[in-house]
Amino acid sequence: MVRGGTRPLYKLYEVTQDGKLVRKSRFCPVCGEGYFMADHGDRYYCGRCHHTIFKTAEAPKPSPARARRR
Ligand SMILES: [Zn+2]
């Protein structure tokens, strides 16, 4: 009954009280889906390509376009 390469991905998801599906782990955008990043508290780290994602950078904030004006 053992299939090679199959992962229990459902364990990496969690349903909140709102009924939303939350990803407990994060995929590496460089390596692609399947490569999870380690949670280091304030950031995610990929042990394969050493890519780091800061959680603070995830917050969507409106960036004023005038900053790039020249
Ligand atoms: Zn990676």
N, CA, C, O and the ligand as a Tripos MOL2 file, in Angstrom:
@<TRIPOS>MOLECULE
protein
  281   279    71     0     0
PROTEIN
NO_CHARGES

@<TRIPOS>ATOM
      1 N           0.8300   -1.2220    0.0000 N.3       1 MET1
      2 CA          0.0000    0.0000    0.0000 C.3       1 MET1
      3 C           0.8570    1.2610    0.0000 C.2       1 MET1
      4 O           0.3330    2.3740    0.0500 O.2       1 MET1
      5 N           2.1380    1.0880   -0.0540 N.am      2 VAL2
      6 CA          3.0240    2.2520   -0.0060 C.3       2 VAL2
      7 C           3.3630    2.7060   -1.4200 C.2       2 VAL2
      8 O           3.8750    1.9440   -2.2410 O.2       2 VAL2
      9 N           3.0650    3.9460   -1.6650 N.am      3 ARG3
     10 CA          3.3820    4.5060   -2.9610 C.3       3 ARG3
     11 C           4.5150    5.5170   -2.8130 C.2       3 ARG3
     12 O           4.4410    6.4280   -1.9890 O.2       3 ARG3
     13 N           5.5120    5.3550   -3.5800 N.am      4 GLY4
     14 CA          6.6410    6.2770   -3.4900 C.3       4 GLY4
     15 C           6.3010    7.6400   -4.0410 C.2       4 GLY4
     16 O           5.6620    7.7540   -5.0870 O.2       4 GLY4
     17 N           6.7150    8.6440   -3.3600 N.am      5 GLY5
     18 CA          6.5020   10.0020   -3.8470 C.3       5 GLY5
     19 C           5.2010   10.6270   -3.3840 C.2       5 GLY5
     20 O           4.9600   11.8100   -3.6270 O.2       5 GLY5
     21 N           4.3840    9.8700   -2.7400 N.am      6 THR6
     22 CA          3.1100   10.4310   -2.2850 C.3       6 THR6
     23 C           3.2650   11.0470   -0.9000 C.2       6 THR6
     24 O           3.7960   10.4310    0.0240 O.2       6 THR6
     25 N           2.7930   12.2630   -0.7910 N.am      7 ARG7
     26 CA          2.8980   12.9400    0.5070 C.3       7 ARG7
     27 C           1.5140   13.2680    1.0510 C.2       7 ARG7
     28 O           0.6080   13.6130    0.2920 O.2       7 ARG7
     29 N           1.3590   13.1640    2.3220 N.am      8 PRO8
     30 CA          0.0810   13.5440    2.9490 C.3       8 PRO8
     31 C          -0.0280   15.0510    3.0640 C.2       8 PRO8
     32 O           0.1760   15.6210    4.1360 O.2       8 PRO8
     33 N          -0.3510   15.6910    1.9540 N.am      9 LEU9
     34 CA         -0.3800   17.1500    1.9350 C.3       9 LEU9
     35 C          -1.4800   17.7110    2.8200 C.2       9 LEU9
     36 O          -1.3720   18.8350    3.3100 O.2       9 LEU9
     37 N          -2.5010   16.9620    3.0200 N.am     10 TYR10
     38 CA         -3.6250   17.4900    3.7830 C.3      10 TYR10
     39 C          -3.2460   17.8280    5.2160 C.2      10 TYR10
     40 O          -3.9160   18.6110    5.8900 O.2      10 TYR10
     41 N          -2.1660   17.2250    5.6580 N.am     11 LYS11
     42 CA         -1.7430   17.5120    7.0250 C.3      11 LYS11
     43 C          -1.1290   18.9000    7.1540 C.2      11 LYS11
     44 O          -0.9430   19.4270    8.2510 O.2      11 LYS11
     45 N          -0.8260   19.4620    6.0130 N.am     12 LEU12
     46 CA         -0.1780   20.7750    6.0480 C.3      12 LEU12
     47 C          -1.2040   21.8980    5.9620 C.2      12 LEU12
     48 O          -0.8590   23.0790    5.9290 O.2      12 LEU12
     49 N          -2.4640   21.5020    5.9260 N.am     13 TYR13
     50 CA         -3.5000   22.5090    5.8540 C.3      13 TYR13
     51 C          -4.3430   22.4650    7.1250 C.2      13 TYR13
     52 O          -4.4550   21.4340    7.7870 O.2      13 TYR13
     53 N          -4.9140   23.5850    7.4340 N.am     14 GLU14
     54 CA         -5.7190   23.6550    8.6270 C.3      14 GLU14
     55 C          -6.9490   24.5070    8.3480 C.2      14 GLU14
     56 O          -6.8550   25.5700    7.7360 O.2      14 GLU14
     57 N          -8.0760   24.0390    8.7920 N.am     15 VAL15
     58 CA         -9.3140   24.7760    8.5780 C.3      15 VAL15
     59 C          -9.5970   25.6570    9.7830 C.2      15 VAL15
     60 O          -9.6570   25.1790   10.9150 O.2      15 VAL15
     61 N          -9.7680   26.9280    9.5340 N.am     16 THR16
     62 CA        -10.0300   27.8540   10.6230 C.3      16 THR16
     63 C         -11.5050   27.8490   10.9780 C.2      16 THR16
     64 O         -12.2980   27.1290   10.3720 O.2      16 THR16
     65 N         -11.8630   28.6440   11.9490 N.am     17 GLN17
     66 CA        -13.2630   28.7090   12.3770 C.3      17 GLN17
     67 C         -14.1350   29.3390   11.3050 C.2      17 GLN17
     68 O         -15.3420   29.1040   11.2520 O.2      17 GLN17
     69 N         -13.5180   30.1320   10.4580 N.am     18 ASP18
     70 CA        -14.2560   30.7700    9.3770 C.3      18 ASP18
     71 C         -14.5030   29.8110    8.2170 C.2      18 ASP18
     72 O         -15.2260   30.1260    7.2720 O.2      18 ASP18
     73 N         -13.8960   28.6560    8.3090 N.am     19 GLY19
     74 CA        -14.0460   27.6960    7.2320 C.3      19 GLY19
     75 C         -13.0030   27.8800    6.1550 C.2      19 GLY19
     76 O         -13.0870   27.2890    5.0790 O.2      19 GLY19
     77 N         -12.0230   28.7040    6.4570 N.am     20 LYS20
     78 CA        -10.9740   28.9460    5.4760 C.3      20 LYS20
     79 C          -9.8780   27.8890    5.5940 C.2      20 LYS20
     80 O          -9.6190   27.3260    6.6580 O.2      20 LYS20
     81 N          -9.2670   27.6570    4.4710 N.am     21 LEU21
     82 CA         -8.1820   26.6880    4.4620 C.3      21 LEU21
     83 C          -6.8520   27.4360    4.5730 C.2      21 LEU21
     84 O          -6.4960   28.2330    3.7050 O.2      21 LEU21
     85 N          -6.1460   27.1660    5.6360 N.am     22 VAL22
     86 CA         -4.8890   27.8700    5.8560 C.3      22 VAL22
     87 C          -3.7230   26.9250    5.6640 C.2      22 VAL22
     88 O          -3.7090   25.8040    6.1710 O.2      22 VAL22
     89 N          -2.7730   27.3980    4.9380 N.am     23 ARG23
     90 CA         -1.5860   26.5920    4.7060 C.3      23 ARG23
     91 C          -0.6360   26.7220    5.8960 C.2      23 ARG23
     92 O          -0.1670   27.8170    6.2060 O.2      23 ARG23
     93 N          -0.3690   25.6500    6.5290 N.am     24 LYS24
     94 CA          0.5030   25.7090    7.7020 C.3      24 LYS24
     95 C           1.9580   25.8020    7.2750 C.2      24 LYS24
     96 O           2.7920   26.3870    7.9670 O.2      24 LYS24
     97 N           2.2360   25.2300    6.1580 N.am     25 SER25
     98 CA          3.5910   25.3230    5.6350 C.3      25 SER25
     99 C           3.5810   26.1250    4.3480 C.2      25 SER25
    100 O           2.5340   26.3550    3.7420 O.2      25 SER25
    101 N           4.7410   26.5340    3.9570 N.am     26 ARG26
    102 CA          4.8290   27.3760    2.7780 C.3      26 ARG26
    103 C           5.7230   26.7270    1.7370 C.2      26 ARG26
    104 O           6.7530   26.1320    2.0540 O.2      26 ARG26
    105 N           5.3030   26.8590    0.4890 N.am     27 PHE27
    106 CA          6.1190   26.3140   -0.5920 C.3      27 PHE27
    107 C           7.1720   27.3240   -0.9990 C.2      27 PHE27
    108 O           6.9670   28.5350   -0.9120 O.2      27 PHE27
    109 N           8.2720   26.8180   -1.4310 N.am     28 CYS28
    110 CA          9.3340   27.6950   -1.9050 C.3      28 CYS28
    111 C           8.9900   28.1680   -3.3180 C.2      28 CYS28
    112 O           8.7480   27.3440   -4.2000 O.2      28 CYS28
    113 N           8.9650   29.4670   -3.5410 N.am     29 PRO29
    114 CA          8.6350   30.0060   -4.8630 C.3      29 PRO29
    115 C           9.7250   29.7380   -5.8850 C.2      29 PRO29
    116 O           9.4900   29.8180   -7.0910 O.2      29 PRO29
    117 N          10.8900   29.4270   -5.4130 N.am     30 VAL30
    118 CA         12.0150   29.1650   -6.3110 C.3      30 VAL30
    119 C          12.0350   27.6970   -6.7270 C.2      30 VAL30
    120 O          12.1650   27.3720   -7.9070 O.2      30 VAL30
    121 N          11.9060   26.8310   -5.7480 N.am     31 CYS31
    122 CA         11.9510   25.3980   -6.0270 C.3      31 CYS31
    123 C          10.6070   24.8890   -6.5250 C.2      31 CYS31
    124 O          10.5420   23.8600   -7.1980 O.2      31 CYS31
    125 N           9.5490   25.5930   -6.2020 N.am     32 GLY32
    126 CA          8.2350   25.1900   -6.6360 C.3      32 GLY32
    127 C           7.4810   24.4380   -5.5600 C.2      32 GLY32
    128 O           7.9910   24.1880   -4.4680 O.2      32 GLY32
    129 N           6.2480   24.0830   -5.8980 N.am     33 GLU33
    130 CA          5.4200   23.3830   -4.9250 C.3      33 GLU33
    131 C           5.9850   22.0030   -4.6440 C.2      33 GLU33
    132 O           6.4710   21.3050   -5.5350 O.2      33 GLU33
    133 N           5.9060   21.6450   -3.4050 N.am     34 GLY34
    134 CA          6.4680   20.3610   -3.0140 C.3      34 GLY34
    135 C           7.6770   20.5450   -2.1250 C.2      34 GLY34
    136 O           8.0660   19.6610   -1.3610 O.2      34 GLY34
    137 N           8.2660   21.7430   -2.2540 N.am     35 TYR35
    138 CA          9.4200   22.0490   -1.4110 C.3      35 TYR35
    139 C           8.9770   23.0160   -0.3260 C.2      35 TYR35
    140 O           8.7510   24.2010   -0.5750 O.2      35 TYR35
    141 N           8.8620   22.4950    0.8570 N.am     36 PHE36
    142 CA          8.3570   23.3260    1.9380 C.3      36 PHE36
    143 C           9.4730   24.1480    2.5630 C.2      36 PHE36
    144 O          10.6430   23.7650    2.5770 O.2      36 PHE36
    145 N           9.0570   25.2840    3.0750 N.am     37 MET37
    146 CA         10.0230   26.1610    3.7230 C.3      37 MET37
    147 C           9.8750   26.0440    5.2320 C.2      37 MET37
    148 O           8.7760   25.8750    5.7600 O.2      37 MET37
    149 N          10.9960   26.1380    5.9010 N.am     38 ALA38
    150 CA         10.9900   26.0170    7.3440 C.3      38 ALA38
    151 C          10.5310   27.3240    7.9770 C.2      38 ALA38
    152 O          10.8920   28.4130    7.5300 O.2      38 ALA38
    153 N           9.7450   27.1930    9.0080 N.am     39 ASP39
    154 CA          9.2480   28.3740    9.7020 C.3      39 ASP39
    155 C          10.2370   28.7860   10.7770 C.2      39 ASP39
    156 O          10.4920   28.0490   11.7290 O.2      39 ASP39
    157 N          10.7820   29.9670   10.6070 N.am     40 HIS40
    158 CA         11.7680   30.4500   11.5820 C.3      40 HIS40
    159 C          11.2140   31.6060   12.3840 C.2      40 HIS40
    160 O          11.9480   32.5160   12.7670 O.2      40 HIS40
    161 N           9.9450   31.5700   12.6310 N.am     41 GLY41
    162 CA          9.3450   32.6120   13.4600 C.3      41 GLY41
    163 C           8.9380   33.8260   12.6500 C.2      41 GLY41
    164 O           7.7540   34.0360   12.3850 O.2      41 GLY41
    165 N           9.9060   34.6160   12.2610 N.am     42 ASP42
    166 CA          9.5830   35.8280   11.5220 C.3      42 ASP42
    167 C           9.8450   35.6840   10.0390 C.2      42 ASP42
    168 O           9.6570   36.6230    9.2660 O.2      42 ASP42
    169 N          10.2820   34.4950    9.6520 N.am     43 ARG43
    170 CA         10.5850   34.3090    8.2360 C.3      43 ARG43
    171 C          10.5220   32.8340    7.8600 C.2      43 ARG43
    172 O          10.5490   31.9530    8.7200 O.2      43 ARG43
    173 N          10.4380   32.5870    6.5680 N.am     44 TYR44
    174 CA         10.4680   31.2230    6.0610 C.3      44 TYR44
    175 C          11.8030   30.9910    5.3630 C.2      44 TYR44
    176 O          12.3460   31.8760    4.7010 O.2      44 TYR44
    177 N          12.2980   29.8120    5.5260 N.am     45 TYR45
    178 CA         13.6040   29.5170    4.9470 C.3      45 TYR45
    179 C          13.5610   28.2020    4.1860 C.2      45 TYR45
    180 O          13.0690   27.1920    4.6900 O.2      45 TYR45
    181 N          14.0790   28.2280    2.9740 N.am     46 CYS46
    182 CA         14.1300   27.0120    2.1680 C.3      46 CYS46
    183 C          15.4980   26.3690    2.3250 C.2      46 CYS46
    184 O          16.5230   26.9910    2.0450 O.2      46 CYS46
    185 N          15.5060   25.1460    2.7650 N.am     47 GLY47
    186 CA         16.7810   24.4660    2.9850 C.3      47 GLY47
    187 C          17.4130   23.9750    1.7020 C.2      47 GLY47
    188 O          18.5560   23.5180    1.7030 O.2      47 GLY47
    189 N          16.6880   24.0630    0.6200 N.am     48 ARG48
    190 CA         17.2150   23.5690   -0.6540 C.3      48 ARG48
    191 C          17.9730   24.6530   -1.4070 C.2      48 ARG48
    192 O          19.1030   24.4440   -1.8470 O.2      48 ARG48
    193 N          17.3420   25.8090   -1.5500 N.am     49 CYS49
    194 CA         17.9810   26.8830   -2.3180 C.3      49 CYS49
    195 C          18.3260   28.0660   -1.4260 C.2      49 CYS49
    196 O          18.8220   29.0880   -1.9010 O.2      49 CYS49
    197 N          18.0580   27.9200   -0.1200 N.am     50 HIS50
    198 CA         18.3820   28.9540    0.8690 C.3      50 HIS50
    199 C          17.5990   30.2360    0.6400 C.2      50 HIS50
    200 O          18.0220   31.3200    1.0410 O.2      50 HIS50
    201 N          16.4670   30.0970    0.0000 N.am     51 HIS51
    202 CA         15.6330   31.2690   -0.2230 C.3      51 HIS51
    203 C          14.9150   31.6230    1.0760 C.2      51 HIS51
    204 O          14.4290   30.7440    1.7880 O.2      51 HIS51
    205 N          14.8560   32.9050    1.3730 N.am     52 THR52
    206 CA         14.2390   33.3520    2.6190 C.3      52 THR52
    207 C          13.1060   34.3230    2.3250 C.2      52 THR52
    208 O          13.2460   35.2390    1.5150 O.2      52 THR52
    209 N          11.9970   34.1080    2.9890 N.am     53 ILE53
    210 CA         10.8630   35.0120    2.8390 C.3      53 ILE53
    211 C          10.5000   35.5670    4.2070 C.2      53 ILE53
    212 O          10.2200   34.8150    5.1400 O.2      53 ILE53
    213 N          10.5080   36.8670    4.3140 N.am     54 PHE54
    214 CA         10.1570   37.4960    5.5860 C.3      54 PHE54
    215 C           8.6470   37.6420    5.6750 C.2      54 PHE54
    216 O           7.9860   38.0900    4.7380 O.2      54 PHE54
    217 N           8.1330   37.2600    6.8040 N.am     55 LYS55
    218 CA          6.6820   37.3100    6.9730 C.3      55 LYS55
    219 C           6.1650   38.7390    6.9410 C.2      55 LYS55
    220 O           5.0380   38.9960    6.5180 O.2      55 LYS55
    221 N           6.9890   39.6480    7.3870 N.am     56 THR56
    222 CA          6.5570   41.0410    7.4240 C.3      56 THR56
    223 C           6.3560   41.5890    6.0190 C.2      56 THR56
    224 O           5.6110   42.5460    5.8100 O.2      56 THR56
    225 N           7.0330   40.9660    5.0620 N.am     57 ALA57
    226 CA          6.9350   41.4410    3.6920 C.3      57 ALA57
    227 C           5.6750   40.9250    3.0160 C.2      57 ALA57
    228 O           5.3530   41.3150    1.8940 O.2      57 ALA57
    229 N           4.9760   40.0560    3.7030 N.am     58 GLU58
    230 CA          3.7760   39.4770    3.1080 C.3      58 GLU58
    231 C           2.5920   40.4170    3.1820 C.2      58 GLU58
    232 O           1.6890   40.3720    2.3460 O.2      58 GLU58
    233 N           2.6080   41.2600    4.1830 N.am     59 ALA59
    234 CA          1.4720   42.1520    4.3780 C.3      59 ALA59
    235 C           1.2850   43.0570    3.1740 C.2      59 ALA59
    236 O           2.1860   43.8160    2.8160 O.2      59 ALA59
    237 N           0.1260   42.9800    2.5550 N.am     60 PRO60
    238 CA         -0.1530   43.8190    1.3950 C.3      60 PRO60
    239 C          -0.3920   45.2570    1.8020 C.2      60 PRO60
    240 O          -1.3830   45.5660    2.4640 O.2      60 PRO60
    241 N           0.4960   46.1210    1.4150 N.am     61 LYS61
    242 CA          0.3110   47.5300    1.7360 C.3      61 LYS61
    243 C           0.3510   48.3570    0.4640 C.2      61 LYS61
    244 O           1.1470   48.0880   -0.4350 O.2      61 LYS61
    245 N          -0.4930   49.3440    0.3930 N.am     62 PRO62
    246 CA         -0.5610   50.1900   -0.8040 C.3      62 PRO62
    247 C           0.7190   50.9930   -0.9710 C.2      62 PRO62
    248 O           1.0850   51.8060   -0.1220 O.2      62 PRO62
    249 N           1.3770   50.7440   -2.0750 N.am     63 SER63
    250 CA          2.6190   51.4760   -2.3170 C.3      63 SER63
    251 C           2.3570   52.6640   -3.2230 C.2      63 SER63
    252 O           1.8400   52.5010   -4.3280 O.2      63 SER63
    253 N           2.6990   53.8190   -2.7800 N.am     64 PRO64
    254 CA          2.5020   55.0300   -3.5910 C.3      64 PRO64
    255 C           3.3480   54.9930   -4.8510 C.2      64 PRO64
    256 O           4.5580   54.7700   -4.8030 O.2      64 PRO64
    257 N           2.6930   55.2140   -5.9710 N.am     65 ALA65
    258 CA          3.3860   55.1060   -7.2540 C.3      65 ALA65
    259 C           4.2850   56.3180   -7.4830 C.2      65 ALA65
    260 O           5.1730   56.2770   -8.3340 O.2      65 ALA65
    261 N           4.0710   57.3550   -6.7600 N.am     66 ARG66
    262 CA          4.8380   58.5900   -7.0040 C.3      66 ARG66
    263 C           6.3010   58.4260   -6.5980 C.2      66 ARG66
    264 O           7.1540   59.2380   -6.9570 O.2      66 ARG66
    265 N           6.5770   57.3530   -5.8380 N.am     67 ALA67
    266 CA          7.9500   57.1670   -5.3730 C.3      67 ALA67
    267 C           8.8770   56.8230   -6.5410 C.2      67 ALA67
    268 O          10.0830   57.0620   -6.4780 O.2      67 ALA67
    269 N           8.3080   56.2650   -7.5970 N.am     68 ARG68
    270 CA          9.1520   55.8500   -8.7230 C.3      68 ARG68
    271 C           9.1360   56.9070   -9.8400 C.2      68 ARG68
    272 O           9.7350   56.7150  -10.8980 O.2      68 ARG68
    273 N           8.4720   57.9720   -9.5970 N.am     69 ARG69
    274 CA          8.3690   58.9730  -10.6450 C.3      69 ARG69
    275 C           9.6990   59.6840  -10.8710 C.2      69 ARG69
    276 O          10.4690   59.9340   -9.9430 O.2      69 ARG69
    277 N           9.9320   59.9970  -12.1330 N.am     70 ARG70
    278 CA         11.2160   60.6490  -12.4300 C.3      70 ARG70
    279 C          11.0430   61.7470  -13.4430 C.2      70 ARG70
    280 O          12.0160   62.4040  -13.8130 O.2      70 ARG70
    281 ZN         13.9150   26.6710   -2.4920 Zn       71 ZN71
@<TRIPOS>BOND
     1     1     2 1
     2     2     3 1
     3     3     4 2
     4     3     5 am
     5     5     6 1
     6     6     7 1
     7     7     8 2
     8     7     9 am
     9     9    10 1
    10    10    11 1
    11    11    12 2
    12    11    13 am
    13    13    14 1
    14    14    15 1
    15    15    16 2
    16    15    17 am
    17    17    18 1
    18    18    19 1
    19    19    20 2
    20    19    21 am
    21    21    22 1
    22    22    23 1
    23    23    24 2
    24    23    25 am
    25    25    26 1
    26    26    27 1
    27    27    28 2
    28    27    29 am
    29    29    30 1
    30    30    31 1
    31    31    32 2
    32    31    33 am
    33    33    34 1
    34    34    35 1
    35    35    36 2
    36    35    37 am
    37    37    38 1
    38    38    39 1
    39    39    40 2
    40    39    41 am
    41    41    42 1
    42    42    43 1
    43    43    44 2
    44    43    45 am
    45    45    46 1
    46    46    47 1
    47    47    48 2
    48    47    49 am
    49    49    50 1
    50    50    51 1
    51    51    52 2
    52    51    53 am
    53    53    54 1
    54    54    55 1
    55    55    56 2
    56    55    57 am
    57    57    58 1
    58    58    59 1
    59    59    60 2
    60    59    61 am
    61    61    62 1
    62    62    63 1
    63    63    64 2
    64    63    65 am
    65    65    66 1
    66    66    67 1
    67    67    68 2
    68    67    69 am
    69    69    70 1
    70    70    71 1
    71    71    72 2
    72    71    73 am
    73    73    74 1
    74    74    75 1
    75    75    76 2
    76    75    77 am
    77    77    78 1
    78    78    79 1
    79    79    80 2
    80    79    81 am
    81    81    82 1
    82    82    83 1
    83    83    84 2
    84    83    85 am
    85    85    86 1
    86    86    87 1
    87    87    88 2
    88    87    89 am
    89    89    90 1
    90    90    91 1
    91    91    92 2
    92    91    93 am
    93    93    94 1
    94    94    95 1
    95    95    96 2
    96    95    97 am
    97    97    98 1
    98    98    99 1
    99    99   100 2
   100    99   101 am
   101   101   102 1
   102   102   103 1
   103   103   104 2
   104   103   105 am
   105   105   106 1
   106   106   107 1
   107   107   108 2
   108   107   109 am
   109   109   110 1
   110   110   111 1
   111   111   112 2
   112   111   113 am
   113   113   114 1
   114   114   115 1
   115   115   116 2
   116   115   117 am
   117   117   118 1
   118   118   119 1
   119   119   120 2
   120   119   121 am
   121   121   122 1
   122   122   123 1
   123   123   124 2
   124   123   125 am
   125   125   126 1
   126   126   127 1
   127   127   128 2
   128   127   129 am
   129   129   130 1
   130   130   131 1
   131   131   132 2
   132   131   133 am
   133   133   134 1
   134   134   135 1
   135   135   136 2
   136   135   137 am
   137   137   138 1
   138   138   139 1
   139   139   140 2
   140   139   141 am
   141   141   142 1
   142   142   143 1
   143   143   144 2
   144   143   145 am
   145   145   146 1
   146   146   147 1
   147   147   148 2
   148   147   149 am
   149   149   150 1
   150   150   151 1
   151   151   152 2
   152   151   153 am
   153   153   154 1
   154   154   155 1
   155   155   156 2
   156   155   157 am
   157   157   158 1
   158   158   159 1
   159   159   160 2
   160   159   161 am
   161   161   162 1
   162   162   163 1
   163   163   164 2
   164   163   165 am
   165   165   166 1
   166   166   167 1
   167   167   168 2
   168   167   169 am
   169   169   170 1
   170   170   171 1
   171   171   172 2
   172   171   173 am
   173   173   174 1
   174   174   175 1
   175   175   176 2
   176   175   177 am
   177   177   178 1
   178   178   179 1
   179   179   180 2
   180   179   181 am
   181   181   182 1
   182   182   183 1
   183   183   184 2
   184   183   185 am
   185   185   186 1
   186   186   187 1
   187   187   188 2
   188   187   189 am
   189   189   190 1
   190   190   191 1
   191   191   192 2
   192   191   193 am
   193   193   194 1
   194   194   195 1
   195   195   196 2
   196   195   197 am
   197   197   198 1
   198   198   199 1
   199   199   200 2
   200   199   201 am
   201   201   202 1
   202   202   203 1
   203   203   204 2
   204   203   205 am
   205   205   206 1
   206   206   207 1
   207   207   208 2
   208   207   209 am
   209   209   210 1
   210   210   211 1
   211   211   212 2
   212   211   213 am
   213   213   214 1
   214   214   215 1
   215   215   216 2
   216   215   217 am
   217   217   218 1
   218   218   219 1
   219   219   220 2
   220   219   221 am
   221   221   222 1
   222   222   223 1
   223   223   224 2
   224   223   225 am
   225   225   226 1
   226   226   227 1
   227   227   228 2
   228   227   229 am
   229   229   230 1
   230   230   231 1
   231   231   232 2
   232   231   233 am
   233   233   234 1
   234   234   235 1
   235   235   236 2
   236   235   237 am
   237   237   238 1
   238   238   239 1
   239   239   240 2
   240   239   241 am
   241   241   242 1
   242   242   243 1
   243   243   244 2
   244   243   245 am
   245   245   246 1
   246   246   247 1
   247   247   248 2
   248   247   249 am
   249   249   250 1
   250   250   251 1
   251   251   252 2
   252   251   253 am
   253   253   254 1
   254   254   255 1
   255   255   256 2
   256   255   257 am
   257   257   258 1
   258   258   259 1
   259   259   260 2
   260   259   261 am
   261   261   262 1
   262   262   263 1
   263   263   264 2
   264   263   265 am
   265   265   266 1
   266   266   267 1
   267   267   268 2
   268   267   269 am
   269   269   270 1
   270   270   271 1
   271   271   272 2
   272   271   273 am
   273   273   274 1
   274   274   275 1
   275   275   276 2
   276   275   277 am
   277   277   278 1
   278   278   279 1
   279   279   280 2
@<TRIPOS>SUBSTRUCTURE
     1 MET1         2 RESIDUE 1 A MET
     2 VAL2         6 RESIDUE 1 A VAL
     3 ARG3        10 RESIDUE 1 A ARG
     4 GLY4        14 RESIDUE 1 A GLY
     5 GLY5        18 RESIDUE 1 A GLY
     6 THR6        22 RESIDUE 1 A THR
     7 ARG7        26 RESIDUE 1 A ARG
     8 PRO8        30 RESIDUE 1 A PRO
     9 LEU9        34 RESIDUE 1 A LEU
    10 TYR10       38 RESIDUE 1 A TYR
    11 LYS11       42 RESIDUE 1 A LYS
    12 LEU12       46 RESIDUE 1 A LEU
    13 TYR13       50 RESIDUE 1 A TYR
    14 GLU14       54 RESIDUE 1 A GLU
    15 VAL15       58 RESIDUE 1 A VAL
    16 THR16       62 RESIDUE 1 A THR
    17 GLN17       66 RESIDUE 1 A GLN
    18 ASP18       70 RESIDUE 1 A ASP
    19 GLY19       74 RESIDUE 1 A GLY
    20 LYS20       78 RESIDUE 1 A LYS
    21 LEU21       82 RESIDUE 1 A LEU
    22 VAL22       86 RESIDUE 1 A VAL
    23 ARG23       90 RESIDUE 1 A ARG
    24 LYS24       94 RESIDUE 1 A LYS
    25 SER25       98 RESIDUE 1 A SER
    26 ARG26      102 RESIDUE 1 A ARG
    27 PHE27      106 RESIDUE 1 A PHE
    28 CYS28      110 RESIDUE 1 A CYS
    29 PRO29      114 RESIDUE 1 A PRO
    30 VAL30      118 RESIDUE 1 A VAL
    31 CYS31      122 RESIDUE 1 A CYS
    32 GLY32      126 RESIDUE 1 A GLY
    33 GLU33      130 RESIDUE 1 A GLU
    34 GLY34      134 RESIDUE 1 A GLY
    35 TYR35      138 RESIDUE 1 A TYR
    36 PHE36      142 RESIDUE 1 A PHE
    37 MET37      146 RESIDUE 1 A MET
    38 ALA38      150 RESIDUE 1 A ALA
    39 ASP39      154 RESIDUE 1 A ASP
    40 HIS40      158 RESIDUE 1 A HIS
    41 GLY41      162 RESIDUE 1 A GLY
    42 ASP42      166 RESIDUE 1 A ASP
    43 ARG43      170 RESIDUE 1 A ARG
    44 TYR44      174 RESIDUE 1 A TYR
    45 TYR45      178 RESIDUE 1 A TYR
    46 CYS46      182 RESIDUE 1 A CYS
    47 GLY47      186 RESIDUE 1 A GLY
    48 ARG48      190 RESIDUE 1 A ARG
    49 CYS49      194 RESIDUE 1 A CYS
    50 HIS50      198 RESIDUE 1 A HIS
    51 HIS51      202 RESIDUE 1 A HIS
    52 THR52      206 RESIDUE 1 A THR
    53 ILE53      210 RESIDUE 1 A ILE
    54 PHE54      214 RESIDUE 1 A PHE
    55 LYS55      218 RESIDUE 1 A LYS
    56 THR56      222 RESIDUE 1 A THR
    57 ALA57      226 RESIDUE 1 A ALA
    58 GLU58      230 RESIDUE 1 A GLU
    59 ALA59      234 RESIDUE 1 A ALA
    60 PRO60      238 RESIDUE 1 A PRO
    61 LYS61      242 RESIDUE 1 A LYS
    62 PRO62      246 RESIDUE 1 A PRO
    63 SER63      250 RESIDUE 1 A SER
    64 PRO64      254 RESIDUE 1 A PRO
    65 ALA65      258 RESIDUE 1 A ALA
    66 ARG66      262 RESIDUE 1 A ARG
    67 ALA67      266 RESIDUE 1 A ALA
    68 ARG68      270 RESIDUE 1 A ARG
    69 ARG69      274 RESIDUE 1 A ARG
    70 ARG70      278 RESIDUE 1 A ARG
    71 ZN71       281 GROUP 0 **** ****
